[in-house]
Amino acid sequence: MKSEHIDRPLILAEVTAAFYRYEEALINNDIAVLDELFWHDERTVRLGAGENLYGIDAIREFRAARPSAGLFRQLQNTVITSYGDDFAVCSTEFTREGSDKIGRQQQTWVRLPYGWRIVAAQVSLMN
């Protein structure tokens, strides 16, 4: 891939907006938006600190059972990179209020006919 196809301003702006929309939905436990932003397919994967979820149905079950309190977090070292018109990777670290543990999150985003969607996500806790 040619370097001029990496981080094209309009594409980068689109995926950055989608990422921060996801983040807002996450801390507000807006399950409808969280569900919307994941690809609705059995090949979607979310690997978490304590769970391995394969397929949109497993991800939906996890979201529905997750407590809605204590979700606020502070992001740091966020890097969003787009590759061409339809593929992006978002990586960030985060800390939760009242904890010194650092979490890491990485998401693979793909532009589908109906918008940017997460096709794979991984969350881990450090420290």
Secondary structure, DSSP 8 states (H G I E B T S, - for coil): --GGGBS-HHHHHHHHHHHHHHHHHHHTT-HHHHHHHB--STT-EEE-SS-EEESHHHHHHHHHHS-SSS--EEEEEEEEEEETTTEEEEEEEEEETT---EEEEEEEEEEETTEEEEEEEEEEE--
